[in-house]
Amino acid sequence: MNRVVHPIEEESYRRLRARLDTSHFPPLTRAVVERVIHSAADLDYATDLIMDEEALEKAHAALHSGAPVVVDVEMVAAGITRRETVCRLRDAVAGPGLTRSAHAIRLAYEQVGPGALWVIGNAPTALEELLTLDASPVLVIGLPVGFVGAVESKAALRESGLPAVSNVSEKGGSAVASAALNALLYHPYHPYHPASHTEEKS
């Protein structure tokens, strides 16, 4: 089903592109960068975000094939408008050396297993916990916000080698994390068919 874009959003993107040239980004990277900037009205995300187009392509295909989406908090879930998500924060409890957010990540992994997309926009400890699990994620959108632990957790995500969307600074939050996932949801999906691709090339 095609998404109907509101005129205010169209005008917002027009103004964004008038102030920032995003045409050099590959398609999915551009989609993520623009939607994150749109959600935060912060052009600095164009140089703050770090991602890989090939990883985004794989995540995009998995997402449109029904891969589960896990979020760290309900605010992220509320921002993801076209997909049911898993959030176990209400069931989680803090314990010695374990925050409630980290326990929620454990519970979510027990529920969904490997191959999910993880969207973390609030708690650095949730991202840190995910990195201790053998979750084999399709993609980790790791954009927690804050002055304590956020930068370090995102650096650890990049060092892990997992397919990821992250950023360098303390900035982040639920709105930008859900925006990054929405960018992949909203971007048109055309399944790859090797036979037709070969015909086009011949």
N, C-alpha and C positions, 0 to 999 in steps of 0.2 A: 504494500500500500504506500503510495506516494505521500510524502509529508507536505502539508500546506504551510508555507512560510508566511508569517505575518508581515505586513508592510513595515512595521517598526523594526523588525529584525532585518529586513532587506535594507532599510536605510542605515541601520547601525553598521552592517557589513560594508556598505558603500563608503561610509565615512571612515571606517577602519582602514579600508584599502586605499583611500585617498591620503591617509597619513602614514601608511606603512606598506611597502612593496613586499608582498608575500609570494610573488609569482615564481621565485627561484626555488621554493620548497617543492619536494615531491608531493603527489596528490594527498595521501593520507596524513603526512606530516603537516602539510598546509592546513588541512581540515582541523587537525587537533590544535595547532597553534592559533588559528583564527578563532575557534570556538572558545578556547581558554581565554584569549584576550577579550573576546566579546563578553564573556561572563564576568570578567574582573575589571574591564575598562583600563587595562594596564598593558601598554605596548611593550614594556620591558620583558614580558614573557617570550617575545620573539627570540631573544638571545639567552634567556634563562632556562628554557625547556631543553631537555635532551632526550632524543628518541631515535629509533632506527626504522627506516621505511620498510625494510623486509620483515622485521618483527611485527610492524603494524599490519602488513598485508596478511600475515598468517593469523594474527589475532582477529582481523576483520572477517576473514573467512570462517574462523571458528565461531565467532560471535553470531554471524548470520546463519550458522548451522545449528545454533541452539546451545552452545557451550554455556555452563552456568556462570553467573556474575555474582561475586561476593563483595560486600561492602563492609567498611569498619563501623559506620554509624548510620542511623536512620536519616540524617540530613543528606548524606550522599545518596541513599536509596531514594529519597524524595526528589532529588534532582535528576534521576535517571527516568525518563518519561516513557520509554517504549519497551521496557523489559522488566520482568519480575527479577528481584534480587534476593540474595541470602544475606541476612544480618542477624547474628546471634548475640548481640550485645545485651539484650534483655535477659538472656539465659545465663550470662557469664557472671562470675564472682571473682573478686580479687583475692589473692593469696600471697603467702610469703614469696617475694621475688617475682610476682606475677600480677600485672595490672589487669583490671577487668577487660580492657580492650584487647590485651594479649590473649586472655583466656577465650574471648569471643572468636578470635582467629583460629585457635585450636578446635573449638567446637564446629566452626564452619568447615574446616578442613576434614574433620571426621564425617561431616555430612556430604560434602561434594566430591572429595577425593581429588586426584590429579586432573589437570586439563582445564581448569577454570580461569576466568579473568578476575583479577583481584583489584579492587578500587579502594585505595586508602587515602583519605583526605583530611583526617583529623589527628589520629594518635601515632606519634613516632614509635611507641611501643608495639602497636599493632603491626607495623611494617617490620620492626626488628624480630618479632615473633614469627612472622611469615618466613623470614629468611632462615630460621632454624629448622623449618619443616621441609620434608622432601615432597613439596607440593607440585612440582613440575608444572608451573603455571603457563598458560598460553601467553599471558601478558600480566604484568604488574603495573598498574597506574599508581605510583607512589608519590603523592603530593601532600604529605602531612605538613601542617603549618606550626610555627612556633619558634621561640628562641632557645628552647631546651630540647635537644635531641633530633630536631627535624633535619637540619643540615647533615648531621652525622648518619642518620638512618637512610637518607636518600643517597649519600655517598656509598654506604654499604650496599645498597641495592645495585648501584652501578658496578661496584667491584664484584658483585656476585656473578655477573655474567648472565643473569636472567633477562629475558626480553622485557623491556620496561619503558615507561614514560616517567621521567622524573624532572626535577629542576634543581638548580645549584643553591639558590638562596633560601632564606627562612620562609619565604612566601609559600602559599598553597592554600589548602582549605577544602571544605566540602563542595563548594560551588565549582571550583576549577577542576577538582577531581571528577565530578559527575559530568562536567562539560567535556572533558577529554574522552570519556566513554561515549557520551552522546555523539561526539564527532564521528566515531566509528559506526555507531548505530545509524546515523542519518546519512552517511555516505553510501551511494548506490552500490549494490553488490551484484556482480556478474560472475557467476561460477566459471572457472577456467576449464575449457574443453580443448585438450591437446589437438584433436582432429581438426576442429574448426580453425584453431590457431595455425596449424600447418597449411591448411588451404589458403588462409589469408597471405601467408608468407610466399606461397608458390606463384 
